[in-house]
Amino acid sequence: MATRSTIALEFADGTVQQVYCHWDGYLEHNGKILKEHYSDPFKLRDLIDLGGISSLQPEIGEKHAFSHFDADISKEDYYAQFGKMTTFYARERGEEVVVNKFKDIQDYRDNVYGEEYDYILCQREGRAQWFVRYHATDHNWVPIEFELEKFAIETENV
């Protein structure tokens, strides 16, 4: 079963753009990847420009078969070659590029269609910071660092 999420960027001019991501939206996967690999607003913009995402990975990568079922190579070879590359609906399957656009952060908050997890990189006072909200518990935006720290503590105690 998919854990859906959204990924958004607040631009320097205050506008916001957002895309959908189908798989692995939970904090321990997408949250960690976003914090570690997409905290640069320019790299995140390049990710968002490609539209809806099937599976987020550490690299934007290049066009590749949508899944190992669509490749003329073994499953092992597919993941060895493309496993660290993000899979997009438009780039890999030729679907329409879908990017949701909002006039400002308030418009985004008022009109966003949220998923289980929503992530946004905001730029304030010359600093980019990731925020997340999880719809199952509440709708409050919190800095992603706090949530990742809580997760690290919880997994240490298991």
C-alpha positions, 0 to 999 in steps of 0.5 A: 500500500502506498504512503502518499505525500506532497513535496512543495517549495516556497520560492524567493518571490513567495509563490509556492509549487507542489507535486504529488509523490505516490510511494514511501511518503513517511518521514523515515524515507521521503522526509529523510531523503528530502532533508539530506538530498533536496535542501538546496532550493535550486535542486528541489526546483529541478525535482518539482519541475518534472512533475508528479513522482512515483518514487522519490530517491536521492538523485533526480537521475535520467529517463529510465524504465518506469519499473523493472517490469518495463525494462529489458534487464533483470530486476537486480540490474534494473535496481543497480542501474536506476535504484537511486534515481527518482521515478517520475510519471511524466518523464518515465511514462510520458504523462502530463507534467502536473505541478500545483501552483499557489500565489503565496504560503497562505494560498498554499495552506488554504488550498493545498490538497494534502496527503498522509505526509506533506513536506515544504521547503520554506525560505526565511531570513536567507535560510531554507528549512524543511517542514512536515505535517502528518495528517493522521495525528494533526495538521500542524507544520513542524520543522522536519529536524524535530520529527527526524530526531524523534524518530531516531530516538524511538528506533533506538529504544526498540 
